[in-house]
Amino acid sequence: MTDLVFQGQIPLFFLIIIALVLSLSFHEFGHAAMARLFGDDTAQRMGRLTLNPLAHLDPMGLMMVVFLGFGWAKPVPTNPNNFTSRWADFWVSAAGPLMNLVLAFVVINGWVWGIAMGFDNLRAPGPYMFFLYLARINLLLMLFNLIPLGALDGHYILPYFLTPRAAASYREFNARYGNMALMSLLLLSFVGIPVFHYLSQLSGALLPWLVVL
């Protein structure tokens, strides 16, 4: 990310930072809103049922975004004892990636519809790059968080598609090795091995399918 600054692409650097902050905030808001829907107001009482980025940003996670282009927001707190359904954990976990998918859909179609309605200024490099990056980043966040390793949302979702025995074995494996496996993938990516290259390619391939005009 800082390479963009050294290359003189400062506007693009800030556009990507803004897009990432918005995307992470919507993601965490999705978790909080779904938890409230299923009877748990823990996040709401802690001021997390909001789209205000200040409520969700983690200082270290934001620094990682600035310097490495990858980061995180503060996890939304939940109390499973308050849930009103055994499927609540599934939907609360899925709500973050779903929110990113919805935001990508709204952003790319908003840009396309704006062009169709004659707002030609949206074709300018600035608006074009912002809307494109915002949509792509949300799709990439959705795909990344569906990886069933470590603390990512996917590790809560996957057991609902497994037999009880397989789900128990998976949970035990992830508790022991999930974070280590995820960190290994991230480290490989940082040293230049394109572990997540296919996720990026997939996010680009999915984007045209979201356009309904």
Buried (B, 14 or more C-beta within 10 A) or exposed (E): BEEBEEEEBEEBBEBBBBBBBBBBBBBBBBBBBBBBBBEBBBBBEEEBBBEEBEBBBBEEBBEBBBEEBBBBBBBBBBEEEBBEEEEBBBBBBBBBBBBBBBBBBBBBBBBBBBBEEEEEEBEEEEBEBBBBBBBBBBBBBBBBBBBBBBBBBBBBBBBBEEEEEEBEEBBEEBEEEBBEBBEEBBEEBEEEEEBBEEBBEBBBEBBEEBEEE
